[in-house]
Amino acid sequence: VGFRMLNMASLMFRYFRDKSSSLTNVDRLLNRHSNIFLVIGDNRTLTGKGVVLIETTKVLCEVGQALGWHLNERIPITVTQENLRHSRHSITDNTVLWFSHP
């Protein structure tokens, strides 16, 4: 078992903590009534219990709303896969989260 699998909980915690911190810093710089667009995709990882979906889009929606941002729309987009050799590891769907700052 590799380092990443052994430390998945810690890695996920740090990712979402750092992403929340980044969005908090962005919030301080926004003008009133600004629009915020985030392009994000959910991920999945293999654990001892099988494949687990990491709902990154849902969590970042919650982070934005906790900052007081209004979620205007979730816009699904597809991702072009350029390197078919590694396509089983690629993200195939992303979502544009469109927020507005109060």
Buried (B, 14 or more C-beta within 10 A) or exposed (E): EEEEEEEBEEBBEEBBEEBBEEBEEBBEEBEEEBEBEBEBBBBEEEEEEEEEEBEBBBBBBBBBEEBEBEBEEEEEEEEEEEEEEEEEEEEEEBBBBBBBBE
